[in-house]
């Protein structure tokens, strides 16, 4: 009789312990350092081929290289625009360097493609192929200095896709310390996404919010979205520009006065004090 009672107690204890484990956030090894983005860190949007922004708002700098196309339709850019210039080139080179370095980052944990319902502490999380999350929430729980790195497509191919997908920060964690390395394309639709995407192909953001930087080796396309870039701590502070007419070329346009068209800039055409690059208005 006592043996039977002891057995029942043991079974109950095992069940309770299993339930407790399921309620505890998944802990991985702590990723101590964020990837070095170099000058790419200053860009909310950086593309290799083209940037297309429709009915969207971007807070942060926008650049494209080696492509030059930046197409805006009812698009507000609160930052500098660099289309095929030296600043965009260096940022793109730094982005590729960071992308290649992240590809070599060892994994702490391998996940399935669906991130719904996960609660993850700082670490390096990998998905071998594609990651698709629909109508789900991923919770990142950790301190303000915690770093989360997600690698999608570590087997050599794989896209990141989120539809009505929410990434939630808990415990003081920052979206600027979350990085998504993607072997191929990334697509977010009507999502509340957080973190910086480094994509091997294109990035498409439709609706919703995007808190972080979108860095792509192909095009970046935004429609009806709100993007807020982040400049990581520990990176060099960008120099300020003086946009007065006739101050000479400074290779930047923080007020977005040229709307991505360098021929319209007020001082980027080689003008010098007393001899502005733009005369007669609108690049004439």
N, C-alpha and C positions, 0 to 999 in steps of 0.2 A: 504494500500500500504506500509506504513511504517512498519506495523507488519510483512508483508511478507519479506521485506528487512531485518529486524532484525533477522527473522528466518533463512534466508539464511546465514547471517553473523555468526550466532551461529553454524550452521552445518559446515561451512568452518573451523571455529575455532576448533571444535571437531576433524575433520579429520586431521588438521595440528598437533594437540596435540598428536593424536594417532601415526602419522608418526614419531614425535619426540621421543616418548617413544620407538618405535621399533628400533631406531638407537642408543639408549643409552645402554651401557654395563649393564648386569644384576648384581645388587648389593646385596650381602648377608652380614650377620653379619660377622665382621672381626674375623678370627681365630687368636687369639693372640699368641699361642704357638705351636711349632712343637712337634710331639710325640717324646718321649725319646727312642732312639734306643739302647742306651748303647753301648756295644762293637760291636754290629752288624753294627753300623754306619761306621766302617772301611772297610766293605766288599762291593765291587761292585757286586759280585755274592755270594750268600749263599743259599745252598740247603739242604734239609733234607735227600734226598736219593742218588742223583748222579748229577754230572755236566758233560755235554757233549758239547765240543766246537769244531766246525768244520769250517775251513776257516774263522775264526773270530779273532778280536782283542779286548782284554779286558784291560782297564786301571784301575787298582785297585786290591785289594786283592780278592782271590777266596777261598771259604771254603765249606765243606760239613760235616754234622753230623746229626744223628748218622750213616749215610752212610759213605763210604770211597772212592767211585769210582769217579775219575776225569779222563775223557777220552779226549785227545787232538789229533786232526788231522789238521795239518797246522794251529795251533792256537797259537797266541802270547798273553802271559799274562804278563803285565807290573805291577807286584805286587807280594805279597807273596801268597803262596799256602798252605792251611791247610786242610789236608785230614783226617778226623776222629780224630783230636787231641784235646787237652784241649782248645786251643784257639777257634777252630771252635765250640766246645761244648758250651762254654760260650756265644759266639756270637749268636748261635741258641736259647739258652735259653732266651737271651735278646730280640731277634726277636719275639719269641712267646709272651713274656710279652707285647711288643709294639703292636703286632697284637690284643691281647685280650683287651688291653686298647682302641685301636681305635674302636673296635666293639661296645664299650659303648658310643662313642662320639655322642652327639646329632646332628641331622641334621638341617641345616639352610633352605635348599631348596631341594625339591625332583624333580629330572629331569627324562625325558624319557631316553630310552636306547641309542638313537642316539645323539651324541654330536656335530654333524656337525653344523658349523656356530655360535656356542655359543661364547659370549664374557663375561667372568666371572671375577669378582673381588675376592679378598681373602674371603674365607669362607669354610663351610662344605657342600658339595653337595652329595646327595644320589640318588642311582638308586635302586629301590626295587628288581628287578630281574637282568637279564643279560644286558650288555651294548655292543652293536655292532655298530662300526662306520666304514664305507667304503668310501674311497675317500673324506673324510671331514677334516676340520680344526677346532680345538678348540683353542681359543685365551684366554690366562690368562693375564689380565691387572691389574697391581698393583705395589707397590713400592718394593724395594729390600728386605724389611723385611716382605713382605706379605706372608701368609701361605695359601695354598690351600689343602684341604683334600677331596678326593673323596672316597665314600663308595659304592661298587658295590655288589649287592646281599643282601641288608639289610633285605629282607624278609626271609633269611635263605639259599638261593641258587642263584647263578648267576655268570657268567664268564665275563671277560673283553676281548673283541676281537677288534683288529684294523687292517684294511687292507688299505694300502696307506693313513694312518691316520697321521695327523700332529698336534703336540701340539706346539703352538707358544707363547713365552713370550713377553709381552709388558710392557713398563713403568719401566724397570729395575728389574723386578721380576726374581727370580732364580729357576731353575729346582730342586735345592736341597731343596727348600721349598715347593715342591709339592709331595703329598703322595697319593697313590692309594691303598686302602684297598679292597681286592677282596675275596669274600666268597669262590670261587672255583678257577679255572685256569685262567691264563692270556696268551693271544696269540697276538703277534705283527708281522705283515708281511709287509715288504717293507714300513715301517713307520718311521717317524721322531718323536720319542716319547721322552717326557721329564717328569721326576719325578721318585720317588722311588715306586716300587710295592711291597706290602706285600701280598702274595697270600696264600690262604688256600690250594691250590693244586700246580700244576706244572706251570712253566713259560716257554714259547717257543718264541724265537726271531729269525725270519728268514728274512735276508736282512735288509737294512735300518740302522738307527742309534738309539741308546738308551742312553740318557743322564740321569743318575740316578742309583740307586741300584736295583738289582733284588733279592728279598728275598722270598724264596718259601719253603713251608712245604714238597713238593715233589721234583721233579727233575727240574733243569734248563738246557734247551737245546738251544744252539745258533748255527746258520748256516749262514755263509756269512754276519755277522753283525759286527758292531763296537759299543762296549759298553764302556762308560766312566762313572765310578762311582763317587760319590761325598761324601766327608766327611763333615758332618754338623758342623757348628760353635757351640761352646759351649760344645763340647764333648771332653773327654780326648784325649791328643795327644798320638799316639802310640809310643812305645819305638822303638829305632833303634836297628838293629842287626849287629853283626860283623861276616861276613861269612868267615873269614880266617880259613884255615884248622887247626884243633886242638884247636879251641877256646871253645870247649865244646858245648853241646846242648843248644839252645836258643828258641826252639819251633817255629821258624819262618824261612822263606826263601825268603826275599824280592827280590832277584835277580832271583827267580824261577829256581835255579840251579838244583833242583831235578825233575823239570817238573811234580810235583805231586806225585812222587814216593820217599817216605822217605828213601828207601834203597840206593838211589843214592846221598843223601845229603852229603856235605863235612864235616859236624860237628854235625849232629843230631843223631848219633848213640852212643852217650855217650862218645865221644872222649874228651880228655883234652889236654892242651898245652903239646907238646912233644909226645903225643900219640893220633893222630887224629883218629876220628871214621872211616874215609874212607882211606884205604891204597891200593895202587896198581891201583887206578882209578876205577870209576864207581861202587862204593860200595863194592869193593873187599878188 
